[in-house]
């Protein structure tokens, strides 16, 4: 589809750099905390499935590891 530009394509549109920085900062935070959650989930699942800890102990471990990870990554 054809895009309608108000000026020449070479000059490009004006950029909102503050909004770009906010978006990038959000992306980095989501990637950091999302990775932490996946890692703690895998640890808790391993504790729940491969030991005699059980579901509730693994859930408690998941919560504790997420809280510790949140404070360590801040």
Secondary structure, 3 states (H helix, E strand, C coil): CCCCCCCCCCCCCCCCHHHHHHHHHHHHHHHHHHHHHHHHHHHHHHHHHHCCCCHHHHHHHHHHHHHHHHHHHC
